[in-house]
């Protein structure tokens, strides 16, 4: 087993200064992934992205408007999912880093974890967007004399909310565990697939581009279904639209499952750098390298700074995705089509930004690229707070959506690139590091959604601008946290392990 560092950072001789220099054992030529391999990797998270897009954009809307669940209980369902996701993430990280034996080793530890999570998502998520069929209770009403007896069932949106809670809780829990398994397995493949800093940036950008494309697909599917099945212009979502959500989720999950099949068939998981170095050591081809242990990572303050940076970036993306549709519905009174078109505009902007974020990181550096994205997000939040009137509702809101989408894309991709820089050569700890960074994100997302929902007025006309203020102040606050964290990011003067460059933010 390779020797491990006992401290988070030790003084060693610096490696070559070129950022493009691969972190590979001596004598082994750098390898660039083929286009097919990069594409197969990129589509490996599509199912998760489709589900996440529906989960954050339409779960509250579905529970509110279709099932009739009160706001506090609907927020609790979302909170439950985020808590389960957060608790499952560290466990998944530890399991995904464990070496496999026998025939499973050839398939790959990350891909095994990904496959198990995919199955869990497929068997649970479609039922979350279906009314509680178990909640229908028989009724028999004795009418006044001369009137017929009423016999039938109480529809799900008229039953007690606690019955719906019992129905949705196990579905949400299993779905979130599977979602965490797919996410951590897919993220931890990045350091395994390439040792080049720019190669990792490229994979992260491809991953996010596919995430944006998945969200765009969801909104296109949603817009198409709602437009084709609407009764008249201006209709708002109600219990009669339950079948529409069922069609949307089944189309989306079917599309995602095809891409998951492509990922498993088209990508071969390579051995980690530690495994390659161990094999070289057995063959006496080179002296051993030093690798950082998982415990040493947790002593490194940069891990927690990277976590805060990712959490703030992810919170902005998630909360804007959750509450912008509600802002459009309640604060602006937009029709059902706008609930799909405005978020669609956001994700188109995110996709365009994801195409240039690699060049921004390479040419401007991590810090400046992140600051530009954060500035776009802040302008969008200020515009939401002050925007009003017919012109704003019909035109300007789409410019705001563009700012939110482009800014969130740049900040989120850059924060993940900083995490990949932190991992460096230590790919055997990649899943543990990614799980630590994403743990707080999932917990805080759920807490933020539940708190915002619990503070809302019982009747929308009592606080018509509640969701406007939530998007402007809460999302704007997360951007400020990210800026402050990046401004204080600790830059060590020495390398943390032999064979790796300094993990600095240029």
Buried (B, 14 or more C-beta within 10 A) or exposed (E): EBEBBEEBBBEBEEBEEEEEBBBBBEEBEEBEBEEEBBBBBBBBBBBBBBBBBBBBBBBBBBBBBBBBBEBBBBBBBBBBBBBBBBBBBBBBBBBBBEEEEEEEBEBBBBBBBBBBBBBBBBEBBBBBBBBBEEBBEEEEEEEEEEEEEEEEEEBBBBBEBEBBBEBBBEBBBBBBBBBBBBBBBBBBBBBBBBBBBBBBBBBBBBBBBBBBBBBBBBBBBBBBBBEEBBEEEEBEBEBEBBEBBBBBBBBBBEBBBEBBEBBBEBBEBBBBBBBBBBEBBEEEEEEBBBBBBBEBBBBBEBBBBBBBBBBBBBBBBBBBBBBBBBBBBBBBEBBBBBBBBBBBBBBBBBBBBBEBBBEBBBEBBBBBBBBBBBBBBBBBBBBBBEBEEEEBBEEBBBBBBBBBBBBBBBBBBBBBBBBBBBBBBBBBBBBBBBBBBBBBBBBBBBBBBBBBBEEBEEEBEEBBBBBBBBBBEBBBBBBEBBBEBBEEBEEBEEBBBBBBBBBBBE
